[in-house]
Each structure stands twice: as structure tokens, then as C-alpha cells.
Amino acid sequence: MGLFDFIGKTQAVFENKEISQEKFSKAKEYAQLKKLKEAIKLAEEVKSLWKENPSWREQLVRDVVITDLLYNVNSELTTWKMRLQRGESFASQGKEFIALDKNDPFDSTILTQALDSFTKCNELLYETEYVVNEQILKDKIKRRNQFQSLYNEGKNQGKKGFYREGLTYLLEAEKIYKVITVAKKIKEYENLAQLQTQYENNLKQIQNLAREGNFIIAKNKLDLVLAKFSRQDGKELKQKLETVINAKTEYRQGLLAEKIGNFTIAKKQYQLALSHLHSFDLARYRLALIYIKQNDYSSALSCLAKFTGERSNYLRGFCYLQKNDWLNTTREWKQIHHPLVNQQKESLKILIQRNRLQIIQHIENLVSQENYQEAKKCAENLITKYGYDDHINHNLTKHIEPALQRQLWQSNNFVNVINQLEKDFKNTPNITILHNISIALYYQAQIDENYLEKWIAVWATGLVNIKQNQILQNIAWLGSNHIDYEKTKEELIKILENAIDKYKESNLNKYYELRDIFRREMLAMELMGNPPNAGVKIQEIFITPAFYQQHKSQLKNISLTKNNLGMLFTDWGLAVSACLKNDVERGIKIKPNLTPSSDIEKLAYSLINYHEGCYHLQHNSWKKAKITLQNAKSEIKNNQEWSKEINQLCEKQRQKIEEFNEHLQFAQFWYDLLKSGQSSSYLAEYKAREIVQQVADEKLSFGEGIKKLKEVQKIDKNNPLVIDLMSRLEYSIEAQEIDKLMKQNRFEDAVRKAKYSSNQEIKHLVASVCIEIALNGAKAQELDWETLQQLARWAYEICPYEADFQEVYVALKII
């Protein structure tokens, strides 16, 4: 009997298919609505339409007619039953929680657990009973939470002494649940609310007494009130009253002491009064008067600082007068318009003029005695005291200061010269003072090597600003013609180099240290430009890194630019200059053991680590390079030149590695650092090889191997080796699955899988099996014409253009 004859005689299969599809479609609709019981019932009805163990011919018809229908029904039925079971379990759990609840409005814990169970249940299935239960629980919990919130707020108000306000909350809570606890609390608060009202009325009266200045009466009444009803605002008022009373008591005792002339005790009492009440202006004013009587005018001024009015102005002016501060005396008394004070103002003008003439005469005497330092100090004080004066300023700048300079230089005490010039430079930075400092330091460095570094810093700073130096115009050995600044600069640099070279034989470490400083200064000069147009400036003077480092504490407001020049000014500057001048080994040795904080410090730190890492890679020590390059990772990513150099060095390092595990470690380091194309390809290749070896050693299944290879593809998506290895593993898995289907006589499933496979080898394998079965069946005359055609048709669906199969397709009339 032929295949399609059998199908014709089993029309019931087609009828059952239509019924099954209709019922299964309806079951899925129920499942979408979470009506799982109805869905399960329909699915069971579908299953009952089909025998569990059909004959092989009926199975073949089923394979052709209903394809995956029964498989899908069974799969969904299993899922729905599991969901129903879980949902019913949650519902049962919720009912158990409800049974445990004791209807205590103060406790929502058990109801909350029950609600959680019914919520989970209703997420899985729909039953009217369970939906209603969930809503009822929500309402109950909401009411209990409202009740608890009102009750707790009422109690909190009571704890603060606001029983009347708390009673409002308790009455609202009682509307929700009538319980004995709340009723008792309401009764208690009703009594206390009356006391509260009485307390608040008394408190207003006490506050009025305090405003009227009756502090003691107010405090005594408050003590009686607090004994009956205590609240925080009453306690705070009591504390304030006590403070005022204590301050007033101390003040009165001060007045008594002052009256009998005991100023020491009076001062102590006024100070005590202020310690109690800082805003007690009367005590502060009386204290100021005591200070004036004791000739402590500075303290008196401090007390009078915030007072206004003519009386205060007069007292402050008087204090300034006693301190010989004529300007401030004039300023204070200028605001007073009183005949007696006006007379004193005229007298003050005479005093000021007399004092000014005395100071000028004193300055002249100091100059005649050649005490120029003291004369300068007096002249500066005179200007500060009485304001700018052309005559005084002219004598100071044109006579006193030059004479002081000559005196200093003639003393041959270069330390004093240096100290004085540095003070002058701090006050008035200019190229002339800088030039003089460099000369003084030059001579001092010849006799004391401790001044060498300071000399190098100032000398180099002078070289940077050489074209601003007007003094060079008057140096005889330079000639009177146009100055060749570049040649002069070379000569001055040579002086610096010769001074450093003296230590090459006698003290090599000192020599290296000085050369490090010199190298940084020369590199800074190079980066500043000629003439300088970038860098750190003090007013109009460009300074070098060494100068900046020596005066760093005074230059905190200067912001360093994030570039090579800016890095030289940091604590890492010496190492940075060594690295930039290709002396990386020295840079590694002298780098500071500090943690960078500012952006420019982090950049300098990264630059040194980058060069150190490259140095180690050049010497095939990638493990040492790993640590330092990781420290510079963020900067390396932002610097294409650095990334390119590291990539080239890593390519060379790769050629030196022999062991597989070291390749993996190095590849991971390289990839983590740069994620460049080369590192991605390198790491993906070695990770893929590792995975394939683990599959070969049966430490990983084919599926696990593919999963890991897909992770590797994230590193290098188009890596040909990874793609090839993944294809091989996918082929092995598909081959296993198809072999399993064929052994289960599920030929159509095997054909379908092969048809949609992306692997041509799988397609050819299954098509070959179909052709082979057809040929063998025809040869043995075991298969009818329809079956042979079906096998050939399956092969054609998979490989329609395979040359080896064309003859079979023609013979069986497939094409």
C-alpha cells in the first residue's frame, strides 16, 4: 500500500488536525489572559485526539500533515501546568498568612506577607477569588497604615508637649479603628490639653514681662509654670532668662566696682557679663571705657568697633590719638560737629604737622649717620601713616635706596645682600633686582656650595629675561654697540656649565644632581620660546622651574598649563626633563615617590610612567612595563603618539615570547592597555586556541566552547581564526543533533534543521543521507514510489543544485 493511499484512507488525521488547531489556538488565548485552567483543559482535549504510539505509517502521515503541532501542545501544556501549580502554591500560602492575622490594627506584617503571595499568584494566573483577595488585602493594609500613621503622629505631638494637636490625630485614628489603647490615650490627652492651654497663656504673659525687662519676675513665674507643665520652648526661655539675669548681675557688680575706682574688678565683671550674653552692648561699652582708663587703647578700639554715633566716634578718635594714629583720629572726629571737638581738630592738625616734621628730621639724621636701612623704614612708615608724598618718595627711591644698595655691596657680606634683595624682589619684582640677586648669588656660590641651586635658578631666570635687562646696556665689556644677546646668553650659560662641571671629579652625585637641575632649566628655556612667550610669570618676569620650586609656597595662586612646559614646574619636573631628553634611565632613578593630586601633576606622573614602561619594553621586560604603563593608562588612550609607540614595542616584545601561557598573559595586558587592532587580534587568537584545546581535552562541551568563542568575538569581531573555529564547533553540534533526530526516526525534523542551517557541510550531509536511503530502498524494493519521491524532495529542498544528486532528482521526477 502506498503512502498517499494510506493518507487517503486516514481522513480522520486531517479532521483531527483542524479540531486540534482550533482548540490549541483558543487555549493560547486563555493562557494570554492567565486563565490557565481553561487553557490546560483544551490542551488535554487536543492530546486525547491523538494516539500516543501510532504505527510508523500513521507517524509518517502525522509528520507530513501536522508537523510540530503536538510538540508545541505538549510544550505549552507543561509550561501552563507549572505556572498553575506555582500560582496555586502562592494562593495557598496567602490564605495561610490571612488565617494567622489577629486583626491587630497596629500590625500589618502578616497581611503584607499575604498580599505579596497573592500578588505573585495573580501575576501567574487569573482567578476572580484571588484578584478580590489581593484588593481586600490592599485596602486593609492601607487602613491600618493610615491608622498607625495618625496614632504615631499623635503620640509624637504629645511627647513634644503639644497634646491638643496630638488629640486631633488620635480622634482621626479612632474613626478608622476603635480600640481600647486609642480610647485611653484620647482621654489622657484631653486632660493634658487643658494644661497645655493654661501653660501657653502663662508663657505669653512671661514673655511680655521679659520684653518689659522684668527678667527675675518672669523667671520665677516660669519656674512655677514648668513645675506643672514642662515643654521645650519653656525650658529654652528659662535658659535665656537665666543668661540675661546672670549677665545683668555681673554688669551691676561691674558698675559698683567702677564707681569705687576698682577698674580691675569692673573689667572682670563686664567680661563675665559678655561671656553670658555676647550681644550685651552696655557691658561692652563700659568695658571700652575701662580699657581707656587703663591706657589699653587697642582693646578699647576692639570693643568700640561696631558702635555708631558721635560719642563712639569721639572715643575711637581719642584712642587713635593716644596711639599717635593721626589719620584715623582725623577720620573719626571728622564726623563730629561740636565746638569743643572742633578746637581739638585744630590742635590735631598742628600735632600732625609737627609729628611729620619730626619724622622727616629723624630720617635726615639717619641718612647723615649712613643708617640707610632705618631711614628707608621710617620713610616707608611716613608714607603709610600720612599718605603718598612726592618729595618723600623721591628721596626714598633716588637717594636712600641706592645708598642702601651701595652700602650692602660694599660690606662684601653677600648673604645679607641676598636676603635684602630677595625681600625687595618680593615687594617689587623687577629685572634689576633679579640681576643683582644673580650677581650676589654667583659670588656667594663660589665660597658656599649650598647656594649653588639657588644661583642656578636665579641665573637661568635672568637668562630667560635677558632682553629686558637694561643693566646690560651699561656693562663695559659688552661694548657700546648693539648687544648680541644670543652670544651673551651662550657665554652666561657656559659660566653655569663650568661651575657645575667642577664637581664631576670631586663629587659625582652632586654633579648629577646639578646637571638634572641645569637640564630642566635649559629645556624650560627652550619651551618658553625666544623671546619667551609662554610659561610662569611674576608680573612681567618669566621664571624657570627651579625658581618656581624655591618660591612655591609664595606662588600658590599660579596655575600651571597642562603641557610639557607646565610639567617641568611640578615636583616631577626633574624626571620629566630627563625623559623628554631621552635619559629615561636617569628619569626612573630620580622620580619622586609622591602621589599626584592636580591635573598637571597627574600628567607629569603619567609621562614618566609612559617612558619607564617603554624603557622596560625595549629591554624585553614587559612584566615590569605592565605596572608603570597601567599608571599612565588614561593619558596613553588620549595620546595617539604614545599609543603608536607602545603598539610597535609590543609587536617586538611578542616575537620574543615562546610559552603559550605567557602569550596569553601578555596579550591580555596589551589589550587591556590599548584595545588596539593588533592587541585585539592577538588576544582573540590565543584565547580561541585555548578554548579549542579545552574542548579537545573534553574540559568543555561543544556548546560551552561556542559560548566562550562568542565572548572572544567581542574582542575581535572579524578575527578569521575565531570565525573558523566557531564554524567547526557549530558543525559538530549540528551534526550531533541531526544524528540524534535520525536515530529517533524524526527525519522531517532532521531535514528541517538542515534546511535552515547556515553550514553547507550539514546541508550536504543530510541530503546525502536522504539520497542514500532512497537509492538503497529502491534497490531492495522496500520503499514505494511516493516514499522515494518524498526522500528525494527533502534532499532537493536542502541541496537543489548539487551536481551529484541531479540524476536522482530527474529519475524520481523532482525536476
Salt bridges, closest charged atoms under 4 A:
GLU29 OE1 - LYS26 NZ 3.74
GLU44 OE2 - LYS81 NZ 2.82
GLU45 OE1 - LYS23 NZ 2.74
GLU58 OE2 - ARG62 NH2 3.25
ASP68 OD1 - ARG752 NH1 3.64
GLU88 OE2 - LYS37 NZ 3.58
ASP101 OD2 - ARG144 NH2 2.80
ASP116 OD2 - LYS120 NZ 3.32
GLU127 OE2 - LYS37 NZ 3.83
GLU129 OE2 - LYS95 NZ 3.34
GLU134 OE2 - LYS138 NZ 3.54
GLU165 OE2 - ARG164 NH2 3.90
GLU172 OE2 - LYS175 NZ 3.11
GLU188 OE1 - LYS185 NZ 3.75
GLU200 OE1 - ARG164 NH2 2.86
GLU200 OE2 - ARG231 NH1 2.96
ASP223 OD2 - LYS219 NZ 3.13
ASP223 OD1 - LYS238 NZ 3.42
ASP233 OD2 - ARG231 NH2 2.90
GLU242 OE2 - LYS219 NZ 3.94
GLU258 OE2 - ARG286 NH2 2.49
GLU258 OE2 - LYS293 NZ 3.04
ASP281 OD1 - ARG284 NH1 3.44
GLU332 OE1 - ARG316 NE 3.23
GLU332 OE2 - ARG331 NH1 3.40
GLU346 OE2 - LYS349 NZ 3.66
ASP389 OD2 - ARG356 NH2 2.50
GLU422 OE2 - LYS454 NZ 3.34
ASP424 OD1 - LYS376 NZ 3.25
ASP501 OD1 - ARG515 NH1 4.00
ASP516 OD1 - ARG519 NH2 2.87
ASP516 OD2 - ARG586 NH2 2.59
GLU521 OE2 - ARG520 NE 3.79
GLU526 OE1 - LYS581 NZ 3.29
GLU540 OE1 - LYS537 NZ 3.66
ASP571 OD1 - LYS552 NZ 2.78
ASP583 OD2 - ARG519 NH1 3.11
GLU612 OE1 - LYS591 NZ 2.66
GLU612 OE2 - HIS616 NE2 3.50
GLU685 OE1 - ARG654 NH2 3.65
GLU685 OE2 - ARG689 NH2 2.70
GLU711 OE2 - LYS714 NZ 3.12
ASP724 OD2 - ARG728 NE 2.98
GLU737 OE1 - LYS753 NZ 2.96
ASP739 OD2 - LYS743 NZ 3.12
GLU748 OE2 - ARG752 NH2 3.87
ASP749 OD2 - ARG746 NE 2.81
ASP749 OD1 - ARG752 NH1 2.77
GLU802 OE1 - HIS764 NE2 3.80
